[in-house]
Each structure stands twice: as structure tokens, then as C-alpha cells.
């Protein structure tokens, strides 16, 4: 018998090995994002770099781009707006990092409600991602 109380199944984003390899080999994140605009990890990296340099507005813009690119991919993968997006599946990490970067930058520019919504979305999507990403905050 099916469990009628079970939530939706986890969503797993597709791997983009060429983009991942470019970013991991030391290519500039901006170059990787330009070459592979759907690769959320490049946008998350840009958001993280600019936030660390004190540029919260620029970080916000990059994080929002990575977030929306990830949402597009999630929907194509069958995601219906809720349900697990496992951190342990490496291709999901770019989206989850973008979501956290968006929350952090939103908080920094005074968008408290958006920051709270993004953090809750992160926690609901992957408790592990929430723990990993917020650990040093």
C-alpha cells in the first residue's frame, strides 16, 4: 500500500560536467557563468566572492540569477514548488548555495522578509544544506 502522507520525491538536478570542470580548474567564475549561464554554481561562486569583498548589492544580483537559473532547472526536473532538494547530490549544491547567498545578501541590504523566506526555503529543501551553509554565520 502506498504511503499517502509521504511528501514529494527528492529532486535531482542534472550534472553539467564541462561547467563544473571549468570552475574547478580555476577558470574565473564570471567566465564560467558567461559560457554556461544555467550553471548555478558559477553564479553562487560570484555571489560568495562579491559578498566577501563587501559588495552586498552585487552579491544579491548574482545570487538571484543563480537562484532563478536553478528554479528553471528544478522545474524541468519535475519539481512542483516544494519537496527535498538533497545537498548530497552535488549538482543541487549550486542552487542551494545561490539560495543561501540570496538570503545573506538580502539580509545585508535590509530585505529582512526575503532573507527569512530564503532561509526557510533552504531549510525546507535540505536541512543538511542549511546546516552546512549557515554554520559559520
N, C-alpha and C positions, 0 to 999 in steps of 0.2 A: 504494500500500500504506500502511496506517495505521501510525503510529509507536507501537508497543506500549509503549515506555518513556516516552512523554510523560506528564506529570502531568495533573492535572485542569485544566480550563479556568479562567481567571480568573472571579471572581465580582464582579458589579457591582450595588451596592445601588441601589434606586430613588431618584430625586430627590424631595425634599419642598420645592418652591419657596416655598410660603407660609411654612413654618417658617424656611427659610434667609433669606428676605427680612425676616422679623420680627427675627431675630437680627442680621442685618447692618444693619438700620435703627436699631439702638440700643436695642431692647427689652431689658429685663433677662433674663438667661439663665434665671432661675427662672420668670419669666412664660412664656417660650417653652417650657420643659420642661413646665410645667403644662398649657399649651394643646396641645402636641404631644409627648406623653410618649414616643413612639417615635423622636424625633429625637435621635440620639446626640450630635450636635454641641452641642446645648444642655447636655447632661449633661457633656460633655468641657469645655466652657467653664466650667461651675460648678466642676468638679474643679480646673481650672487656676487659677481665681480664688481658691478657698479654699486651695489649696496655697501660692500666692504670699503669702497672708496668714498662713501658719504653722499652718493648721488641717489637718493631715495626715489625721486620722480622718474629718473631714467630706469632704475631698477623696476619700478612699478610697471612701466611700459613694456619692458622686456618680459617680465613675469606674466603680464596679462596676455601677451602674444603667445607665450608657451602654453599657458592655461587654455586659451581658445583653440590652439592647434591640437592640443591633447583632447579637448572635448570633441572636436570633429572626429578624431581617430577612435575615441571611445564609442561614439555613436555608430560609426561604421563597423565596429567590432560587436555590436549588438547591445551595448549598454543602454538602459532605458531611463537614465537620470538618477539612479541610486543602485546601491549594491557594492560589494567589495571590489577594490582595485588593488590587488596584492603588491606590496612593496617587494616581496621576494622575487617577483617576476621583473627582471631588470629593465625590460622595455617600458614598464609602467613608471619607473622612477623619474623620468624627465617630466612627466605630467605632475606627479606628486611633489617634486621639488619646485616646479613652477607654481603650484597651488600654495605651498608654504611661502615661497618668495613673495607671492602676491599678498598674502596675509601680513607678512613682515613689513613690506613696503607700504601697504595701506595703513598700517598702524603708525608708521613713521611720518606719513603725511596727514595724519589726523582723520583718516577714514575708519573710525573705530568699528562701526557696524559691519563694514565689509571685511575688516580683519577678523572679527569674531565669526562671521559666516564662513569665511575661508578656512579658519582653523577647525570649525565644527565639521565642515565638509571633508577636510583632511582626516580627522579622527574617525568619521563615519566610513570613509573609504578604506582606510588602512590604519589600524591602531599602531601597527609596527612603524609605519612611516611617520606617524605623529610623534611617537616616542623618539625615533632616531633624529628627526629633523628639529624637534623642539628641545632636545636635550641640552644644548648649550645656550638656549635663550634665556 
